């Protein structure tokens, strides 16, 4: 009987990386094209500033702060999206949709509740729709990558 779980955690994390890269790519492209794009990077910067200040240190200057926030987003989103490829293959796509929509809604709801404030323009309906859609895109990219890796592994067996 074939194991229906993704056998390799490395494959799962590769899917997560693909999801995080897809989300980051669309976000970076959008903020270069329009000033109305969601700015979750600002929330990441605020989190770094608060954490560094709580440790009694001086926050890094803007170029470094932005890069730190971007790296943190990539790492955290990779770990989160790696959950898409964990579990039964039959539920891969429904898990991707649930996790993607959940991440997008969480990105809108959680920051103000943990003292990070709202992301710029996050009150706009179009901004909310883009945020949820982009996180969903990342989850679907993770699912697609997980599916491709699973098929490759199965064909090699």
N, C-alpha and C positions, 0 to 999 in steps of 0.2 A: 504494500500500500504506500503510495507516494505521500510524503510529508507535505501538507498544504501550507505550512508556514515558511516564510522566507528564511532559509537555512543560515544565511550569513549576515551577521550584524553589520559587517562592512558594507555589504550591498545595501542594507537599509539606510546606513548613514550616507552612502553615495546618492541615494534617492533624495535624502534630506538636503544634501548640498545642492543638488540640481534644483530643488524647490526654492531654496534660499537664494540661489543665483538668479532664478527666473524672477522672483519677487523684487530683488534688488535691482536687476537690470531694468525692469519696467518702471520702478520708482525713480531711478537715476535719470532715465530718459525723459520721464515726464517733468521732473523738476527743472530740466534744462530747456524744455519746450514751453512750459506755461507756469505762471505764478500761482495758478489755482490748484496745482497738484497737491495731494495729501503730503504732509511733512512729518512722518513718523520719526524721521531722523532727529528732529528737534526734541521729541520726547526722549530719545536715547541720550542726547546731549544733556538734557536736564537730569536724567538719572545719574549720569557720570558726575556732573557737577555736585549733586546732592551727596553722592557716595563719597567723593573725594573731600568735600567740605566736612562731612561727618567724621572723617578720619583726621581732621585737623590740617589738611593739606590745601595747597592752592590749586584750583582747577587748571588744566592745561589751556594754552591759548587756542583760539578758534581753529586754525587748520588741524592741529593735533586732536582737538576735541572732536571734530567732525570725523576724522579717520578712526578714532577710537570707537565712536558710536557706530560707524559703518561696520567695523570689525566685530563689535559686540552683536550687532544685528545679524550679521552673517553666521556667527557661531550659534547664537540662540535659535535662529530660525532653522538652521541645519539640524540641530538637535530636535526641535519640535517637529519638523517635517519628516524626520526619520521614523516617526511613529506611524506615518502613512503606510509604509511597507511592512510594518510588524503585524503579525496576526494572519488570519486566514486569507488566502489569495482571493477567494470568492467575494470578500468584502472590501477589497482594495479600493475600488472607486467610490463606494458609499462612505468609507472611512475618510478618503481624501476630501470629499465634499463636506462632510461634517467638520473635519479638522480645519479646512480652509475657511469656511464660513465662521466657525467658532473663533479662529484667530483674528479674522477681520473685525468681528463684533467686539472681541476682547480688546483689540487695539483702540477702539473708539471708547469703550466703557471703563476699562481698568485704569489708565493713567490718571484721570482726575481723582479716582478713589484712593490712589496710593500717594497722592500729593505731588504728582508730576504735571498737573494742569492738563488742559485740553491741547491737542495738536492744533496748530494754526488752521483756521477755516474748517475745522472738523464739525462744526455745527451745520455746514451747508450740505444739503441732501446729495448733491453731485459728488462732493468730497467723500461722504460716507459710502456712497455706492462704489466709487473708485477704490476706496480702502478695502472694503469687503471683497470686491472683485479681484484685486491684486493678490490678496492673501489666498483666495480660492485658486487663482492661477498658479501660485507657488505649490499648493497642495496637489493640483493636477499634474504639474511637472514632476513632482516627487513620485506620484503614482505611475506615471508613464515610464519614468526611469526604473522604478522598481519592477514593473511588468517586463520591460525589456531585459533587465538583468536576470530575472527569473527565467524567462524564455531562453536566454543565452545559456544559462546554467543547465536547464533541462535538455537543451539540444546537445550539449557537450557530454551529458551523462549517458 
